[in-house]
Each structure stands twice: as structure tokens, then as C-alpha cells.
């Protein structure tokens, strides 16, 4: 898909009229390459069918006409009456609601659908940044530095359910430190809180682009999914050695997380 808009092509076409035939106007290298590519594509394009003026008149009159095969063109066809037909590129597809969302956010977007369709990922990212800057995030969670007294036993019980190895309080504290660092670095959205309708609409667009939202606190279903997934792989040579597959845990919890409903409104 070309990134040169129809408006830009019209402007280039009118340069001779604007500046006069005796003037040279420099065309940016990138645009020159793009125009050359378009021209070459047209020169190399192959017809998909052919017709003639009589068939086109029948279409205009009766709504029906014949198309004839190419490669090769019918041997007895008169070359003077052959009108070759070519396929056209599909119309540019702009994500639903993107242009209005950009306008409401005050983000300037290209006027043409061609340009917006070709660069829509960049503008969706701009929306993501805009929403992130305006979203009323909850205060950073207060996570104690020291592992709570009741926690080591729970961690030992959890790890013991997957291994016969014994864990002491130092091991539990090390696990707690790793989890605490992740929690403090993360910024969660609290879906239980009222959300600005305008921001909610932008989030729908981001969800269509592959982003996800999850609850601040994992649900019972998410916890169960984490416990039931293939989260630990043991060493066949050393039964006391194992590897925790955090990616599998993450995927399992994401799959079990409640999904915000998207509407087509």
C-alpha cells in the first residue's frame, strides 16, 4: 500500500501550473522512489479479463454484459475493440472509531484514509500513551519489604506441592522480594472503579489492537488456572532440581482473567 495520499499526488500534478513550465521543483527522494514503484507496478500489471464498448453499453442499458478471458486473449478478438480490465488494490482499512478517537484526544491525523490506514499502528500507540497519561491510576500498592510472618509457611506449602525439596524462611524471603519488585513496577487498572466514557472508548480501540486489561487482584479462577497449569518442570536426572515456567503461569492467568466486553457501537 502506498503512503502517498491522493491530495499529495494532485499537488505534484499541479506543480507545472503553479510554478510554470520553466521551473524545476525538487521531489523528496522517498516520494520519488514511491512514485517510481507505483509506475513500475502499473507497467508490470497484468489484465484479469477484457471486454469491449458494446458489452459496456449492454451493462449500462440492461445491467448485464460479458467479460472474456485473458492469457491468452481470445484468438479471433479484434485488438482494436479490446478493453483490458485490471484489478484494483483494496480500499484502505482504518480501524473503526480511530479517526474520531484521535480527534477527541486532540491528536492530529492524516486527512486521507490511505495515509491513516498505512500508519494506523503509530496513531494507536499515540492513543495508548494519551490514555496512560490521563488514566486515574490507583496509588502505588504498599508492599512491605519484609515477608509477612504467615507468608513463608504458605510459600513453603505452595512449593512443596510441586517438589519434595525443603524451603526455609530465607528462600521464602527471596521469592517474596522477586514478587514484590514486579508488583511495585507494575501499574494496574482497577476495573471496579468508574471510568471516563471517553477513555473507555479509546480502550476498546486498544483492545482490538491486541492490548489486554486485567483486574488489580487475581480472581479465584485466575489463581486456580495458575495452580493447574504446567508451571514446574523437574530435572529428570535430579528430582530435587526444577524450573518454574513463569510464562506458562502468566498465559494461564491471562486466559482465565475476566474479559471486558467490546461492543460495535
N, C-alpha and C positions, 0 to 999 in steps of 0.2 A: 504494500500500500504506500502510495506517495505521501510525503509530508508537505508538498507544495499545495497551497489552497487555490481554489478557483479564483478568488479575488486577486491573489498574487500573480497568477497566470494572465489575468486580464490586464493587470498593471504593466507587466512586462510587454504584453502585446501592444499596449498603447504608448510605449516609450517613444517610438518614432514620431507619433503625432504630438507627444508632449514636448520633446526636446528638439525635434527637427531631424531631417534625414542626414544632415552633415555632422551630427554629434555622435560620439561613441560613449556608451554607458557601460560601465563595468558590472558584470554579473558575478556575485559571490561564487567561489569555486564549488561549494556544496550544492548550490542551486544549479549550476551548470552541469555538474555530474548527474544530478537528479533528472534534469530535462533531457540529457543525453540518454539516460537509461530508459525514460519513457518513450523517447523516439525510437530507440532500438527495439523495445518491446513491441511497438506498433509495426515496425518494419518486419519483425520476425513472426508476428501474429499469423495464425492460420485460420482460414474461414471454416465455419462449422456446418454451413449449408449455403444454398443460393436460391434466389427467386428471380422474378422479373417484374416489369411495370404492370403487366396485365394481372398477375397474381395479387399485386399490391392494390390495384383498383378493385379487384374482387373482395379483398379484405375490407376495404373502405365501404363498399356497397353492401355486401352480404355478410360480412364478418367472418369469412372463411376464404382461405387461399392455400396454395400448395408451396411446400418447401422441398427442394431437391438435394440429393446427397452430393457431397464433395469427396475428393481424394479417391478416385478422380471425379471431376465434373462430368455429367452425362455427355458421352461422346458426340451425340448429334445436336448438342445445345449450341446456339448461335452466340459466340463470345460477345457480340455487341449488345445482347439483351441480358447478359448475366449480371445480376446484382449480388455480390458476395456478402454474406452475413457473418459477423464476428460476435463472439461472446463479450459481455461487458463485465468488469470487476464488480463484486458485490458491493452494495451500498455500505458506507461506514457504519459501524455499530457503536453507539455511545451508551454506556451503562445507564439504565433507567434512573432518572432523578439526579444524575450527576451535575448537569448544567445548572439546574435550579439550586442544588445544594451549594455549588461553588458561588453562585450569585448571592445567596443569602449569607454566606460566610465572608463575602467581600473579596473573594479570590478571583482575579481576572482570568478568564478562559478564552481560548481562541474562538473567533466568530464562526468559523466553518466546522461542520461536523467531521469533515475529513481530518483536520488537524487534531481536534479533540479526541477522536477515536484512535488516532495514531499515538497519542501521548497521554491517554487516559490514566495509565498507571501512575504517572508523575503527579497528576492532579488528585488522584485518590490518596496518595501519600501526603499531599498538602492538606487534604481534609483530615486525615488521621492526626497530623501534627496540630491542626487548628482545634480539633475536638479535645486532644490531650491537654492543650494549654488552657482550655476553658472548663474542662470537666471538674466538678467539685469533688476531688478525691477525698476519701476518708483520711483522718490523721494517720501518720505512720504508726503501725502496731507497736505496742510496748512489749517487747520480748525480753525477759530477764536474761542477763549474761550467764547466771548460774543455772544449771539444770535443776528444775524443781525436785524436791525430795521424793515425791511419788513417781517421778518420771523414769528414773533409772530402772526400777523394777519392771515398769511397763515396757521399756525398750528391751530389757533382757528377755522378757516373756515373748515379745514380738520376734526377736532374733532367734530365740530358742525354738520357736515353732518352725523355723527353717533350717536349723543346724543344731548339732549336738555340742558345739563349741560354747564355752562359758564366757560371759562378759562381766567385767567389773564396772565400778562407777566411772572410772577414767574413760573406758570405752564408751559408756553412755554419754559422758560429757562431750567427747569428741564428735559423736553423732549429733548431739544437740547443737554444738557450735556450727556444724555444717548446715543444719536445717535453719538455724537462726539467721545465718548470713543470707541465705536465699530469701527468707521471709522479709528481712529488712530491706533488701534490694528490690523487692517486687512492689509493684503498685497495682492493687486490686480495685476493681469497681464493685461497689455494693449494690447489687441488683434489687435489694429490698427498699432502696431509697427512691423517692420520686425523681424523675429525670426530665430535664428540659425537653419538650417535644421536638424542638428544632435539632438538638443534639441527638435525640433518639433516631430521627430520620437519617442523619448522617451515619449513625452506627449501622443502620440497615444496609446502607451502601457498602460500608466496610466489610460487613458480614458476607455480602455477595462476592467480595473480592478475596475472601479466604481468611479473614480475621475471625477470632472467636472471643466470647466473653464467658467467664466462669464465676461462680459465687466466691465471696470472700472466704467463707468457711466451707470445706468439702461436705457434701451431703452424705447420708448413710450409704447411698448407692455408690457414690464415688469411692468411699472408703472400702466397701465390700469388693468393688472391682479391683482396687489396688491389691487387696489381700489375696484375691483369687487368680491374679494374672501370673504369668511365668516370670516372676521378679527375681528369682535367685537361680544361678547356675553353679552346680558343685563341680569341683575338680575330680575327675574320675580316678586320678592317682592318689589324691589326698582328700579324704572325706571331710577333713576339718577346714579345707580351703574352699572358698566360694566367691562368687561375683554377683553383686546386686545390680540388676538391669534397670536403672532408673528410667531409661527411655520407655521400656515396656510399662512401667508403673504410670508414667506420665500419659502415655497413649490410652491406657485403660481408664484412667480417671477422666480424661477429656471425653472419651466416648460415653461415659456414664453421667457426665455433667448435664444439668438441665439445659435445653436449647431454647434460646429466645425465638419466638415465632416471627417469621417475616411475612408481611402482607404485601399484596401487589398494589395497594392504594398509592 
